[in-house]
Amino acid sequence: MQSDLPSYSGLFVGVEHPTIIVPGDYSIYANLDNAASTPAFKAVEETVHRFLLTYSSVHRGTGYKSQLSTHVFETTRKIVIQFVGGNPTDHICIYGKNATEMINRLALRFPFSAQRNVVLVSSMEHHSNDLPWRHAAAVKHIRTLPDGRMDEAHFDQLLNEFRDQVALVAVTGASNVTGYLNPIHRLAEKAHAAGAHILADCAQLAPHRSVNMRPLSDPAHLDYVVLSAHKLYAPYGTGALVGRHDTFEQGEPDHRGGGQVEFVGLDVVHWSGAPERDEAGSPNTVGAVALAAAITQLQEIGMENVARHEAELTAYLLERLPRVPGLHILGDSDPQHAAERLGVVPTYMEGISHFLVAAILGYEFNIGVRNGCFCAHPYLMSLLHVPEEEALRVRHSILADDRRDVPGLVRISFGLYNDYWEIDRLIEALQAIRSGKYHGDYIQDPRSGEYHPKARRPDYDQLFTFGGQK
């Protein structure tokens, strides 16, 4: 039975803006691709507009606008630290362009030693929390179970096997593929008992659940957390790393330039303290303001209400997807467990390419989803039980610039503004695809794997122009 669901769509920019589909009609876009990126809060747009009226360069400027901008910029750090349950005494907030950059920065700055040079990384990670560690240290991958959950017994085994060598555990707070929530605080307690630190990639978790780093005195505390503003309803090009103050007070920065030094001579450099030491050049001040505004809006709504809203939608979706013949859900498909996971649901349709399903949903039904491997190739290969020889064939095909048969899924993911009607439209669309009741004749691009209708596609140059209104 469908329950009343609070509507938050009025808080967002553009979600009620009609968009065009292939027949030439306009309708409201149903965006079910929020695990990739999210629209902006109106509060973010309004706050940025107000800030731009007095925007100027930050740090060391003597003018009124510069001093105000500096004050606002430094205030955003406090808001971010508080949002993830840190405190300014133990933690700092460092800004970059996204969560990927922040993990790379930590990988280059983490104090590995000759003895402590192993990083335990789960096999369910986004590439952003895997590839940077391969460059910086010896990586040991934690297996996943057949249903996609992290194998905690294997984690315990690796931690015991490399107990004197593990420097860091790097795990996602929530999977961007299956929506599983990892027991990050339990893993943290085990990591600390072995003398290691822990990073929780919260890019996917933070928009949907409360994050609490906890005091450093708590054995289950998180040492480092990363966020990405474009997944937090603030798409202005900012990522944040909240981490231990003592880690970043020592060592040299990975980027070098202005704004991070106390003194420079021809043969000597004295670096600034944290966090300025790790923010070379002019920062994205507007992006930091946008992130702080989005956090403020989420806190006013209440993260418990955010989680409740998403759980309602997820349960509604999981109850209705089985109505589509031949559609399979990977991960936990039980609607009763909706509150114990994120609203990220991967699917595939028997006998129909994930590329084609996603294309028809977009071009004919005005529904945005994501298809493919979601920057988590090893995890997808495991979830789909792709044999090693088939994975090798796929790799050779990709390297030959042919992606037509690359395995993948169609991912449905919710944001705070989504509502039941979008799920109803999705189910109707999937049923139509299953029965062949779609209008277009589609051709596939071998290089990308993507399908496009043979009929006229929208002229995007006409739909958006610079210097004019459309």
N, C-alpha and C positions, 0 to 999 in steps of 0.2 A: 504494500500500500504506500503510495507516494505521500510523503509528509511535507509540511510547509518548510520551505527553504528560504532563509533570508537572502535578499537580493543585494549584491554588492556592485553590480555592473555600473551603477551611476557614479561610482568612485573612480572610474577609469577613463582614460583618453582613447577614443576611437573604436571601442568595442561595439558601438551601435551604428557605426558608419557603414553604409551599404557598399558592397564591392561587386565587381562584375564577374559573371561566369560565361562559359564559352557560347551558349546560345545568344548572348548579348543582354541578358536580363541582369537586374541588380537584386541583391538580397543581403541580409545581415550575415556577416562572416562568422562561422562557428569555429573558433580557434581552440583546437584540442592538441596544441603542440607547445604547451607551456613548460615542459621539461627542458626545452631548448632555449626559449627566451619568452619574456612576458611584456605586455604593454605597460605603459606608465600610469601610475596613479595621477589623478587630477591634482592632488595635493603636491605631488612632485613637480608637475608642470607649473603650478602656481608659485611654489617656493623658489624654483629656479628663476622664474620671471622676476620675482621681487628681488632676488639676489643680484641678478644681472644689472639692475638699476644702479647698484653701488659696487659692481665688480671691479677689482683691480688686481695687480700682482700681489702675491702673498710673500711675507717674510722680508724684513729690512726696509720696506717702503715707509716713507715718513708721512705720506698724504693720508687724508681721512679715509678715502676708499680703500687704500691699501691696508691700513691698520684694521679697518672693519672686516675686510676680506680675510685677513690673517686670523682674527679672532673667530670668525665663523668657521674657517677651515679647521682650526685646532679644536673647536667645539665638536665638530663632526666625529673626531676620533673618540671622544668620550662617549658619544652616543653609540658608536659601533661597539666599543669595548663593553659597555653596559648591556647591549642587546644580546651578546653571546655569553653573558655571565662572568666576564672578566673583571679585573680591577686595575686602575691606573698605576698602582704601586708595583704589581708583579707583571703586568702585561702592557704591550705597546700595540698600536695599530699602524701598519704600514700600507700605503696605497700603491696600486699599480693599475694596469688596464683591465684585468680580469683574474679569475681564480687560477687559471693556467699559469699566468705570469707569476703569481704569488707563490705557487708551489715550486716553480723553477727557481725563484729567488731563495726560498728556504733550502732547496736542494744544494744550491751553490754556497749558502752561508752556514749550513748546519756544521757544527764542530765534530766532524768525523775524525777518528784517530786510526792509527795502524791496527789497534786491537778492536776497536768498536767501529766497524765499517760495513755492517750488514743492515739492510732495511727489509722488513717483512711487509709485503704488499699483497692485498687480496686480489684474487683473479677476477673479481667482479668490478674492478675499478674502471672509471673513465680513463682514457689514455693520459689525461692531464695529471693523474695521480699514480702513474706507472712509469711512463717514459722519462720524466725528469730524474727519477731515482736510478734508473739504469745507467745514466750518464755519470752519476755522482758516487755510487757505492755498489756493493754487491747485493743484488736483489734476490730474495727468495719469495716465491709466490705461494700464497695460501690457497689451497684448493677450494672449490665450491662443491656443494652437494648436488645431486641430480635435479633437485627442484630449484636450484639457483641460489640457495642460501650459502653464506660462508660456512666452511667446515671448521668449526671452532676447535674440534679435536685435533685437526691438522695444525691449526694455529698453535695450540698448546705443544704439539710435538716439535714444531719448528723452533718455538721459543726455548724449549728445553735443549734441543740439539745445538742451537747457536747461542746459548744463554750468555756466554761471555763475549760474544761478538755483536749481538744485536744493539744497534744504536737508536733505531727508530722503527716504529710501527706506523704505516700509512694506510688508512682505511677510509672508505666513504661512510658518511653518516647515514646516507640513504642511496640506494641504487637508482641511477637514471634510466635503467632498463626495466627492472622488475618492481621497483618501489619498495623493496625490502629495507627494513630499518636494522642497522647493525647495532649490537650491544656495546656501543663505544666506551661506556664507562667501565663495564666489566673487562673489556680488552685493555683499557688503560691501566686498571689495577694490576693486571697480570704483567703488562709491559714494564711498569714501574718497579715491580718486585724483581724483575730481571735486570734492572739498571738502565732501561731504555726510556726514551720519550715517545709520545704518540701525537700524530697529526690526524685530525678528523676533517676530511673534505666535506664541508657543509654547504657547498654551492647548491646542491639539490635539497638538502634538509631544511635549511634556515627559512625559506619562504613558507614552509608548511608546519613546522614544529618549533617549539622553544629549544634553544641551545644553551647549555649551562656548562661553562668551562670548569667551574668550581675553583676554590682556593688551592694553591700549590701544596698546602698542607694535607689536602684530601688525597688519599692514595688513588682515587678514581678520577683525578682531575685530567683535563685535556691540556696538553702543552701548547698546541698550535691548532688554529681553526682558520679556514679560508672561506670567503664569501665572494659571490659574483653578483654585482648590482643588477645586471640585465635579467637575472632570474628572480630578482627581488622587487620587480615593478619600478625599476629606476634605470632604464637603458641609456645611460649617458657615459658608458665606457670606463667603468671603475671596478676594480676588485680590491679586496682587503684581506690582509693577513693579520690576525691577532695572535701574538705569540709571547713567549717568555722574554721579559726585558733583558735578562742576563745573557741570553743567546746573542742578541744583536748589539750589545755594548762592546763586544770584542770583535776582532777580525776586520778584514777589509770588505767594502761593498762589492757587489758583482757588477754594478754599473757605476761609472765615474764621471763626474762633471761638476757643474755649479750647484750651489745650494746645500752641499753636504760636507763642507770643510770648515775648519776653524782658521787654518793658515796654510798657504801654499808658497813654497820657495822653489827655486829651480831644481833643487835636489831633495826636497822634503815635503811631505804632506801630513797634516794633522787633521784627522777626520772628526766630524761632529759626532755628538752622541746619538742614540736612538730616539726617535725613528728617522730623523733627518739624514743620518748616515746612509740609509738605504733608499732614499728618494732623490736621485740625481735629476737635476733640471727642474723646470717649472711643473708643478703637479697639476693634475686635472681637478682643479678646485671645484668647478661646477659639478663634476661627477660625484665628488665627495658630498657636496651639498644635497644632490639628488638622492644619494644613498641614505643619508641621515633623514631626509624628509620621508622616504619610503618606510624606513624603520619606525619613525614616529607615527605614521599612519597605521602600520600594522599593530603597534602597541596600543593605539587608541581602539582599534577593533578588538584586540585581544587574541593572542595566539591560540588560546583554547577554542575560540569561536572559529578561527581559521581552520583548525584541525577538524572541528565538528562539521563544518560546511563541506570540506573535502571528503570526509568519511561518508556523508550522506550521498554525495555524487558517485563515489566509488562503488558503494553498495548497489545503487540504482543501476549503474553500468554493468556490474558483474551479474546482476539478476537477469539482465536483458540480452547480453551478448550470446548466451546459448540459444536464443531464438533464431540466430543466423546459421543455417545449415553449413556444416563443413568449416566453421570458424573455431579456431583453437586459441586458448589463453595459456600463456606461459607464466610460471610463478604461481602465487596463491590466488586461486579463482573463487574462493569462498566469500560470499558477500558478508558473512558474519564476522570476518576478520578485517573488514574495511578500516576500522579505527586503528589497526595495528600495523598499517602500511601506508605508503603514500599513494596518491591517485595517479600512478604511472602503470599503465596496463599494456603489455606487449601481446600482439596477436599475429596469427597468420591464417590465410584462407586456403584450404586444400585446392591444389590445381591451378591457382591464380597467383601470378608473380606479385610480390609485395610492392614492386615498382608500379605495376598497373593499378592495384587497388588504391594506392595513395594518389595516383594521378587522377583517376576517375572521381575520387572523393573531392579533390580540389577543383578540377575543371568543371564538373557537372553539378556537384552538390554544395559547393562553397564551404567545404569542411577542411580545415587545415590539420594535418597529422604529420608525423615524421616516420619515414621508413628507412630501412637499412640496418646498419650495425651500431649506430648511436655512439661512435667513438669508443667502442668497447669490444673490439673484434674477438679477443680470446673468450670473453664471457659469452658472446653470441654463439660462437662455434660450440662451446660447451652446452649451452641451453638447447641448441638445435641438434645436439648429438651428431655433429658432422664428423665422419670418419677422417682419420689423418690423411689418407690418400686423396680424399675429396677436397680437404682443405688445401693440400698441396696443388691440386689442379686449379682451384679457385685462385690461389696466389699467382700461379703462372698466367692465368687469363687476365688478371688485373694488371700484371706487369706488361702484358701484351696489349694493354689499353682496351680490353673487352670486359665490360662489367655486366653483361646481359644476364648471366646466371649466378651472380653473387648472392649467397644466402642472406636473408634478412627478415625483419619483422615489420609490422605496422604498429607504431606506438601511439597510444591515446594518453594524454596527460592533462590534468586539470590545473586551472588557476582559480583565484578567489572569485572572479567575476562570472565563471561558468554557471550554467543552470540546466535544469532537466530537459528543456526543449532542445538543447544541442545534442544531448544523448539520444533523444527520440529521433531527431533528424539523422544522426549517425546510424542508428539501427535500421531505419528505413533504407538508407543509402546502401548499407552493407547487404541487406536482403535483395535489393535491386541488382547489385553487382553479382551476387551469387546466382541469381536467376537470369543474368544476361540482359537485364532491362535498363541498359544505359544507351545513350544516343550516339556518342562519338565513335569514330574509327581511329584507333590509336596506333602509332608507330613508335618503335623503341630506338633510342640513340645508343649504339653499342658502347661508345666511350664512357658515357655516364650511367647507362642502364635505365635512364628515365624514359617514361612514355609521354608523348605529347599527341594531342588530337590532330588529325590531318586537316580538319576544318580550321577556319580562321581563329587564331589565338589573340588575346587582348594585346593591343598596342601600348606597351608600358611607357614608351616615350611620350605618348599623348596623355596618359593617365596621371603622370607626375612630371612636372617641369620645375626647373630652378628659375627663380625670378618672376614667377607668375602663379596664379591660382588655378587649380583644376579640381 
